[in-house]
Amino acid sequence: MTTQQYQQASEHFLAQARRELADGDLAQASEKGWGAAAQMLKAIAFQRGWEHNRHRHYHRTASRLRAETGDGDIRRLFAVASDLHENFYENDMEADLVAESLDDVEALLGKLRPLLGQG
């Protein structure tokens, strides 16, 4: 995949997460929210030549971007996305928490988009 394809996948997953939430499928909404965050991190990592094919690489990318920008919200918001990933398996989050978490994922994407092309 290319940087643009990863970014498009990220946007698609976030939109899908919102639809799944509206349909009441909290597990799928959670997983798509996680996917949106992961795909945007993959876009940046791919563009910068960083490893991006394993779960641990997403955490490493988020940490590197936090260090680069000084924006602690990047790691915090990524942790929320990771919680969504866990919820796919546990399915114990209430709908309002999934909705808030998707808002946090959207905020994370807003912080990451401008980093595409930098570095």
Chimera marker file (.cmm) of the C-alpha trace (Angstrom):
<marker_set name="trace">
<marker id="1" x="0.000" y="0.000" z="0.000" r="1" g="1" b="0" radius="0.5"/>
<marker id="2" x="1.002" y="3.621" z="-0.451" r="1" g="1" b="0" radius="0.5"/>
<marker id="3" x="0.852" y="6.477" z="2.028" r="1" g="1" b="0" radius="0.5"/>
<marker id="4" x="-2.287" y="7.745" z="0.316" r="1" g="1" b="0" radius="0.5"/>
<marker id="5" x="-3.928" y="4.309" z="0.447" r="1" g="1" b="0" radius="0.5"/>
<marker id="6" x="-3.201" y="3.997" z="4.173" r="1" g="1" b="0" radius="0.5"/>
<marker id="7" x="-4.657" y="7.465" z="4.740" r="1" g="1" b="0" radius="0.5"/>
<marker id="8" x="-7.759" y="6.642" z="2.704" r="1" g="1" b="0" radius="0.5"/>
<marker id="9" x="-8.194" y="3.386" z="4.631" r="1" g="1" b="0" radius="0.5"/>
<marker id="10" x="-7.968" y="5.352" z="7.869" r="1" g="1" b="0" radius="0.5"/>
<marker id="11" x="-10.728" y="7.737" z="6.809" r="1" g="1" b="0" radius="0.5"/>
<marker id="12" x="-12.859" y="4.843" z="5.547" r="1" g="1" b="0" radius="0.5"/>
<marker id="13" x="-12.496" y="2.962" z="8.844" r="1" g="1" b="0" radius="0.5"/>
<marker id="14" x="-13.491" y="5.998" z="10.889" r="1" g="1" b="0" radius="0.5"/>
<marker id="15" x="-16.613" y="6.525" z="8.781" r="1" g="1" b="0" radius="0.5"/>
<marker id="16" x="-17.401" y="2.815" z="9.060" r="1" g="1" b="0" radius="0.5"/>
<marker id="17" x="-16.919" y="2.978" z="12.834" r="1" g="1" b="0" radius="0.5"/>
<marker id="18" x="-19.511" y="5.749" z="13.042" r="1" g="1" b="0" radius="0.5"/>
<marker id="19" x="-21.961" y="3.651" z="11.017" r="1" g="1" b="0" radius="0.5"/>
<marker id="20" x="-21.350" y="0.571" z="13.164" r="1" g="1" b="0" radius="0.5"/>
<marker id="21" x="-21.913" y="2.658" z="16.287" r="1" g="1" b="0" radius="0.5"/>
<marker id="22" x="-25.193" y="4.003" z="14.902" r="1" g="1" b="0" radius="0.5"/>
<marker id="23" x="-26.238" y="0.412" z="14.156" r="1" g="1" b="0" radius="0.5"/>
<marker id="24" x="-25.423" y="-0.613" z="17.728" r="1" g="1" b="0" radius="0.5"/>
<marker id="25" x="-22.522" y="-2.917" z="16.835" r="1" g="1" b="0" radius="0.5"/>
<marker id="26" x="-20.098" y="-1.686" z="19.473" r="1" g="1" b="0" radius="0.5"/>
<marker id="27" x="-17.499" y="-4.392" z="18.881" r="1" g="1" b="0" radius="0.5"/>
<marker id="28" x="-17.203" y="-3.579" z="15.178" r="1" g="1" b="0" radius="0.5"/>
<marker id="29" x="-17.332" y="0.171" z="15.834" r="1" g="1" b="0" radius="0.5"/>
<marker id="30" x="-14.452" y="-0.304" z="18.263" r="1" g="1" b="0" radius="0.5"/>
<marker id="31" x="-12.355" y="-2.331" z="15.853" r="1" g="1" b="0" radius="0.5"/>
<marker id="32" x="-12.908" y="0.109" z="13.005" r="1" g="1" b="0" radius="0.5"/>
<marker id="33" x="-11.925" y="2.989" z="15.302" r="1" g="1" b="0" radius="0.5"/>
<marker id="34" x="-8.725" y="1.156" z="16.150" r="1" g="1" b="0" radius="0.5"/>
<marker id="35" x="-8.150" y="0.486" z="12.468" r="1" g="1" b="0" radius="0.5"/>
<marker id="36" x="-8.525" y="4.168" z="11.634" r="1" g="1" b="0" radius="0.5"/>
<marker id="37" x="-5.753" y="5.072" z="14.084" r="1" g="1" b="0" radius="0.5"/>
<marker id="38" x="-3.489" y="2.211" z="13.035" r="1" g="1" b="0" radius="0.5"/>
<marker id="39" x="-3.811" y="2.969" z="9.319" r="1" g="1" b="0" radius="0.5"/>
<marker id="40" x="-2.914" y="6.648" z="9.801" r="1" g="1" b="0" radius="0.5"/>
<marker id="41" x="0.141" y="5.669" z="11.836" r="1" g="1" b="0" radius="0.5"/>
<marker id="42" x="1.070" y="3.212" z="9.082" r="1" g="1" b="0" radius="0.5"/>
<marker id="43" x="0.763" y="6.017" z="6.524" r="1" g="1" b="0" radius="0.5"/>
<marker id="44" x="3.240" y="8.176" z="8.410" r="1" g="1" b="0" radius="0.5"/>
<marker id="45" x="5.600" y="5.290" z="9.185" r="1" g="1" b="0" radius="0.5"/>
<marker id="46" x="5.553" y="4.108" z="5.570" r="1" g="1" b="0" radius="0.5"/>
<marker id="47" x="6.271" y="7.607" z="4.312" r="1" g="1" b="0" radius="0.5"/>
<marker id="48" x="9.209" y="7.973" z="6.694" r="1" g="1" b="0" radius="0.5"/>
<marker id="49" x="10.618" y="4.518" z="6.045" r="1" g="1" b="0" radius="0.5"/>
<marker id="50" x="9.832" y="3.274" z="9.552" r="1" g="1" b="0" radius="0.5"/>
<marker id="51" x="8.717" y="-0.255" z="10.321" r="1" g="1" b="0" radius="0.5"/>
<marker id="52" x="4.933" y="-0.492" z="10.275" r="1" g="1" b="0" radius="0.5"/>
<marker id="53" x="3.886" y="-4.113" z="9.834" r="1" g="1" b="0" radius="0.5"/>
<marker id="54" x="3.432" y="-5.197" z="13.457" r="1" g="1" b="0" radius="0.5"/>
<marker id="55" x="1.308" y="-4.058" z="16.362" r="1" g="1" b="0" radius="0.5"/>
<marker id="56" x="4.369" y="-2.914" z="18.303" r="1" g="1" b="0" radius="0.5"/>
<marker id="57" x="5.379" y="-0.681" z="15.395" r="1" g="1" b="0" radius="0.5"/>
<marker id="58" x="2.228" y="1.418" z="15.840" r="1" g="1" b="0" radius="0.5"/>
<marker id="59" x="3.139" y="2.051" z="19.467" r="1" g="1" b="0" radius="0.5"/>
<marker id="60" x="6.703" y="2.889" z="18.472" r="1" g="1" b="0" radius="0.5"/>
<marker id="61" x="5.486" y="5.265" z="15.761" r="1" g="1" b="0" radius="0.5"/>
<marker id="62" x="3.132" y="7.034" z="18.182" r="1" g="1" b="0" radius="0.5"/>
<marker id="63" x="5.988" y="7.402" z="20.685" r="1" g="1" b="0" radius="0.5"/>
<marker id="64" x="8.345" y="8.766" z="18.037" r="1" g="1" b="0" radius="0.5"/>
<marker id="65" x="5.762" y="11.274" z="16.869" r="1" g="1" b="0" radius="0.5"/>
<marker id="66" x="5.072" y="12.353" z="20.437" r="1" g="1" b="0" radius="0.5"/>
<marker id="67" x="8.801" y="12.943" z="20.965" r="1" g="1" b="0" radius="0.5"/>
<marker id="68" x="9.113" y="14.748" z="17.636" r="1" g="1" b="0" radius="0.5"/>
<marker id="69" x="6.173" y="17.081" z="18.202" r="1" g="1" b="0" radius="0.5"/>
<marker id="70" x="6.169" y="17.373" z="21.990" r="1" g="1" b="0" radius="0.5"/>
<marker id="71" x="2.434" y="16.656" z="21.831" r="1" g="1" b="0" radius="0.5"/>
<marker id="72" x="1.606" y="14.203" z="24.609" r="1" g="1" b="0" radius="0.5"/>
<marker id="73" x="-1.927" y="13.909" z="23.307" r="1" g="1" b="0" radius="0.5"/>
<marker id="74" x="-0.668" y="11.719" z="20.475" r="1" g="1" b="0" radius="0.5"/>
<marker id="75" x="0.250" y="8.898" z="22.881" r="1" g="1" b="0" radius="0.5"/>
<marker id="76" x="-2.808" y="9.487" z="25.061" r="1" g="1" b="0" radius="0.5"/>
<marker id="77" x="-5.213" y="9.408" z="22.124" r="1" g="1" b="0" radius="0.5"/>
<marker id="78" x="-3.466" y="6.377" z="20.677" r="1" g="1" b="0" radius="0.5"/>
<marker id="79" x="-3.978" y="4.632" z="24.028" r="1" g="1" b="0" radius="0.5"/>
<marker id="80" x="-7.704" y="5.293" z="23.640" r="1" g="1" b="0" radius="0.5"/>
<marker id="81" x="-7.580" y="3.681" z="20.192" r="1" g="1" b="0" radius="0.5"/>
<marker id="82" x="-5.806" y="0.692" z="21.744" r="1" g="1" b="0" radius="0.5"/>
<marker id="83" x="-8.617" y="0.438" z="24.289" r="1" g="1" b="0" radius="0.5"/>
<marker id="84" x="-11.044" y="0.247" z="21.386" r="1" g="1" b="0" radius="0.5"/>
<marker id="85" x="-9.026" y="-2.622" z="19.929" r="1" g="1" b="0" radius="0.5"/>
<marker id="86" x="-9.286" y="-4.455" z="23.246" r="1" g="1" b="0" radius="0.5"/>
<marker id="87" x="-13.017" y="-3.779" z="23.316" r="1" g="1" b="0" radius="0.5"/>
<marker id="88" x="-13.391" y="-5.678" z="20.045" r="1" g="1" b="0" radius="0.5"/>
<marker id="89" x="-12.445" y="-8.790" z="22.002" r="1" g="1" b="0" radius="0.5"/>
<marker id="90" x="-14.062" y="-7.966" z="25.333" r="1" g="1" b="0" radius="0.5"/>
<marker id="91" x="-17.111" y="-6.007" z="24.114" r="1" g="1" b="0" radius="0.5"/>
<marker id="92" x="-17.715" y="-4.486" z="27.526" r="1" g="1" b="0" radius="0.5"/>
<marker id="93" x="-17.680" y="-0.740" z="26.751" r="1" g="1" b="0" radius="0.5"/>
<marker id="94" x="-20.919" y="1.177" z="26.911" r="1" g="1" b="0" radius="0.5"/>
<marker id="95" x="-22.088" y="2.928" z="23.746" r="1" g="1" b="0" radius="0.5"/>
<marker id="96" x="-21.355" y="6.403" z="25.117" r="1" g="1" b="0" radius="0.5"/>
<marker id="97" x="-17.758" y="5.425" z="25.878" r="1" g="1" b="0" radius="0.5"/>
<marker id="98" x="-17.285" y="3.957" z="22.410" r="1" g="1" b="0" radius="0.5"/>
<marker id="99" x="-18.696" y="7.189" z="20.947" r="1" g="1" b="0" radius="0.5"/>
<marker id="100" x="-16.336" y="9.340" z="23.048" r="1" g="1" b="0" radius="0.5"/>
<marker id="101" x="-13.446" y="7.103" z="22.098" r="1" g="1" b="0" radius="0.5"/>
<marker id="102" x="-14.238" y="7.492" z="18.404" r="1" g="1" b="0" radius="0.5"/>
<marker id="103" x="-14.193" y="11.257" z="18.935" r="1" g="1" b="0" radius="0.5"/>
<marker id="104" x="-10.722" y="10.826" z="20.435" r="1" g="1" b="0" radius="0.5"/>
<marker id="105" x="-9.629" y="8.792" z="17.423" r="1" g="1" b="0" radius="0.5"/>
<marker id="106" x="-10.893" y="11.585" z="15.188" r="1" g="1" b="0" radius="0.5"/>
<marker id="107" x="-8.863" y="14.065" z="17.262" r="1" g="1" b="0" radius="0.5"/>
<marker id="108" x="-5.800" y="11.823" z="16.876" r="1" g="1" b="0" radius="0.5"/>
<marker id="109" x="-6.240" y="11.727" z="13.112" r="1" g="1" b="0" radius="0.5"/>
<marker id="110" x="-6.474" y="15.516" z="13.147" r="1" g="1" b="0" radius="0.5"/>
<marker id="111" x="-3.096" y="15.662" z="14.860" r="1" g="1" b="0" radius="0.5"/>
<marker id="112" x="-1.516" y="13.082" z="12.556" r="1" g="1" b="0" radius="0.5"/>
<marker id="113" x="-2.712" y="14.312" z="9.145" r="1" g="1" b="0" radius="0.5"/>
<marker id="114" x="-0.468" y="17.404" z="9.188" r="1" g="1" b="0" radius="0.5"/>
<marker id="115" x="2.530" y="15.187" z="9.940" r="1" g="1" b="0" radius="0.5"/>
<marker id="116" x="2.214" y="13.431" z="6.593" r="1" g="1" b="0" radius="0.5"/>
<marker id="117" x="4.958" y="14.766" z="4.400" r="1" g="1" b="0" radius="0.5"/>
<marker id="118" x="7.037" y="15.998" z="7.334" r="1" g="1" b="0" radius="0.5"/>
<marker id="119" x="9.968" y="14.350" z="9.059" r="1" g="1" b="0" radius="0.5"/>
<link id1="1" id2="2" r="1" g="1" b="0" radius="0.2"/>
<link id1="2" id2="3" r="1" g="1" b="0" radius="0.2"/>
<link id1="3" id2="4" r="1" g="1" b="0" radius="0.2"/>
<link id1="4" id2="5" r="1" g="1" b="0" radius="0.2"/>
<link id1="5" id2="6" r="1" g="1" b="0" radius="0.2"/>
<link id1="6" id2="7" r="1" g="1" b="0" radius="0.2"/>
<link id1="7" id2="8" r="1" g="1" b="0" radius="0.2"/>
<link id1="8" id2="9" r="1" g="1" b="0" radius="0.2"/>
<link id1="9" id2="10" r="1" g="1" b="0" radius="0.2"/>
<link id1="10" id2="11" r="1" g="1" b="0" radius="0.2"/>
<link id1="11" id2="12" r="1" g="1" b="0" radius="0.2"/>
<link id1="12" id2="13" r="1" g="1" b="0" radius="0.2"/>
<link id1="13" id2="14" r="1" g="1" b="0" radius="0.2"/>
<link id1="14" id2="15" r="1" g="1" b="0" radius="0.2"/>
<link id1="15" id2="16" r="1" g="1" b="0" radius="0.2"/>
<link id1="16" id2="17" r="1" g="1" b="0" radius="0.2"/>
<link id1="17" id2="18" r="1" g="1" b="0" radius="0.2"/>
<link id1="18" id2="19" r="1" g="1" b="0" radius="0.2"/>
<link id1="19" id2="20" r="1" g="1" b="0" radius="0.2"/>
<link id1="20" id2="21" r="1" g="1" b="0" radius="0.2"/>
<link id1="21" id2="22" r="1" g="1" b="0" radius="0.2"/>
<link id1="22" id2="23" r="1" g="1" b="0" radius="0.2"/>
<link id1="23" id2="24" r="1" g="1" b="0" radius="0.2"/>
<link id1="24" id2="25" r="1" g="1" b="0" radius="0.2"/>
<link id1="25" id2="26" r="1" g="1" b="0" radius="0.2"/>
<link id1="26" id2="27" r="1" g="1" b="0" radius="0.2"/>
<link id1="27" id2="28" r="1" g="1" b="0" radius="0.2"/>
<link id1="28" id2="29" r="1" g="1" b="0" radius="0.2"/>
<link id1="29" id2="30" r="1" g="1" b="0" radius="0.2"/>
<link id1="30" id2="31" r="1" g="1" b="0" radius="0.2"/>
<link id1="31" id2="32" r="1" g="1" b="0" radius="0.2"/>
<link id1="32" id2="33" r="1" g="1" b="0" radius="0.2"/>
<link id1="33" id2="34" r="1" g="1" b="0" radius="0.2"/>
<link id1="34" id2="35" r="1" g="1" b="0" radius="0.2"/>
<link id1="35" id2="36" r="1" g="1" b="0" radius="0.2"/>
<link id1="36" id2="37" r="1" g="1" b="0" radius="0.2"/>
<link id1="37" id2="38" r="1" g="1" b="0" radius="0.2"/>
<link id1="38" id2="39" r="1" g="1" b="0" radius="0.2"/>
<link id1="39" id2="40" r="1" g="1" b="0" radius="0.2"/>
<link id1="40" id2="41" r="1" g="1" b="0" radius="0.2"/>
<link id1="41" id2="42" r="1" g="1" b="0" radius="0.2"/>
<link id1="42" id2="43" r="1" g="1" b="0" radius="0.2"/>
<link id1="43" id2="44" r="1" g="1" b="0" radius="0.2"/>
<link id1="44" id2="45" r="1" g="1" b="0" radius="0.2"/>
<link id1="45" id2="46" r="1" g="1" b="0" radius="0.2"/>
<link id1="46" id2="47" r="1" g="1" b="0" radius="0.2"/>
<link id1="47" id2="48" r="1" g="1" b="0" radius="0.2"/>
<link id1="48" id2="49" r="1" g="1" b="0" radius="0.2"/>
<link id1="49" id2="50" r="1" g="1" b="0" radius="0.2"/>
<link id1="50" id2="51" r="1" g="1" b="0" radius="0.2"/>
<link id1="51" id2="52" r="1" g="1" b="0" radius="0.2"/>
<link id1="52" id2="53" r="1" g="1" b="0" radius="0.2"/>
<link id1="53" id2="54" r="1" g="1" b="0" radius="0.2"/>
<link id1="54" id2="55" r="1" g="1" b="0" radius="0.2"/>
<link id1="55" id2="56" r="1" g="1" b="0" radius="0.2"/>
<link id1="56" id2="57" r="1" g="1" b="0" radius="0.2"/>
<link id1="57" id2="58" r="1" g="1" b="0" radius="0.2"/>
<link id1="58" id2="59" r="1" g="1" b="0" radius="0.2"/>
<link id1="59" id2="60" r="1" g="1" b="0" radius="0.2"/>
<link id1="60" id2="61" r="1" g="1" b="0" radius="0.2"/>
<link id1="61" id2="62" r="1" g="1" b="0" radius="0.2"/>
<link id1="62" id2="63" r="1" g="1" b="0" radius="0.2"/>
<link id1="63" id2="64" r="1" g="1" b="0" radius="0.2"/>
<link id1="64" id2="65" r="1" g="1" b="0" radius="0.2"/>
<link id1="65" id2="66" r="1" g="1" b="0" radius="0.2"/>
<link id1="66" id2="67" r="1" g="1" b="0" radius="0.2"/>
<link id1="67" id2="68" r="1" g="1" b="0" radius="0.2"/>
<link id1="68" id2="69" r="1" g="1" b="0" radius="0.2"/>
<link id1="69" id2="70" r="1" g="1" b="0" radius="0.2"/>
<link id1="70" id2="71" r="1" g="1" b="0" radius="0.2"/>
<link id1="71" id2="72" r="1" g="1" b="0" radius="0.2"/>
<link id1="72" id2="73" r="1" g="1" b="0" radius="0.2"/>
<link id1="73" id2="74" r="1" g="1" b="0" radius="0.2"/>
<link id1="74" id2="75" r="1" g="1" b="0" radius="0.2"/>
<link id1="75" id2="76" r="1" g="1" b="0" radius="0.2"/>
<link id1="76" id2="77" r="1" g="1" b="0" radius="0.2"/>
<link id1="77" id2="78" r="1" g="1" b="0" radius="0.2"/>
<link id1="78" id2="79" r="1" g="1" b="0" radius="0.2"/>
<link id1="79" id2="80" r="1" g="1" b="0" radius="0.2"/>
<link id1="80" id2="81" r="1" g="1" b="0" radius="0.2"/>
<link id1="81" id2="82" r="1" g="1" b="0" radius="0.2"/>
<link id1="82" id2="83" r="1" g="1" b="0" radius="0.2"/>
<link id1="83" id2="84" r="1" g="1" b="0" radius="0.2"/>
<link id1="84" id2="85" r="1" g="1" b="0" radius="0.2"/>
<link id1="85" id2="86" r="1" g="1" b="0" radius="0.2"/>
<link id1="86" id2="87" r="1" g="1" b="0" radius="0.2"/>
<link id1="87" id2="88" r="1" g="1" b="0" radius="0.2"/>
<link id1="88" id2="89" r="1" g="1" b="0" radius="0.2"/>
<link id1="89" id2="90" r="1" g="1" b="0" radius="0.2"/>
<link id1="90" id2="91" r="1" g="1" b="0" radius="0.2"/>
<link id1="91" id2="92" r="1" g="1" b="0" radius="0.2"/>
<link id1="92" id2="93" r="1" g="1" b="0" radius="0.2"/>
<link id1="93" id2="94" r="1" g="1" b="0" radius="0.2"/>
<link id1="94" id2="95" r="1" g="1" b="0" radius="0.2"/>
<link id1="95" id2="96" r="1" g="1" b="0" radius="0.2"/>
<link id1="96" id2="97" r="1" g="1" b="0" radius="0.2"/>
<link id1="97" id2="98" r="1" g="1" b="0" radius="0.2"/>
<link id1="98" id2="99" r="1" g="1" b="0" radius="0.2"/>
<link id1="99" id2="100" r="1" g="1" b="0" radius="0.2"/>
<link id1="100" id2="101" r="1" g="1" b="0" radius="0.2"/>
<link id1="101" id2="102" r="1" g="1" b="0" radius="0.2"/>
<link id1="102" id2="103" r="1" g="1" b="0" radius="0.2"/>
<link id1="103" id2="104" r="1" g="1" b="0" radius="0.2"/>
<link id1="104" id2="105" r="1" g="1" b="0" radius="0.2"/>
<link id1="105" id2="106" r="1" g="1" b="0" radius="0.2"/>
<link id1="106" id2="107" r="1" g="1" b="0" radius="0.2"/>
<link id1="107" id2="108" r="1" g="1" b="0" radius="0.2"/>
<link id1="108" id2="109" r="1" g="1" b="0" radius="0.2"/>
<link id1="109" id2="110" r="1" g="1" b="0" radius="0.2"/>
<link id1="110" id2="111" r="1" g="1" b="0" radius="0.2"/>
<link id1="111" id2="112" r="1" g="1" b="0" radius="0.2"/>
<link id1="112" id2="113" r="1" g="1" b="0" radius="0.2"/>
<link id1="113" id2="114" r="1" g="1" b="0" radius="0.2"/>
<link id1="114" id2="115" r="1" g="1" b="0" radius="0.2"/>
<link id1="115" id2="116" r="1" g="1" b="0" radius="0.2"/>
<link id1="116" id2="117" r="1" g="1" b="0" radius="0.2"/>
<link id1="117" id2="118" r="1" g="1" b="0" radius="0.2"/>
<link id1="118" id2="119" r="1" g="1" b="0" radius="0.2"/>
</marker_set>
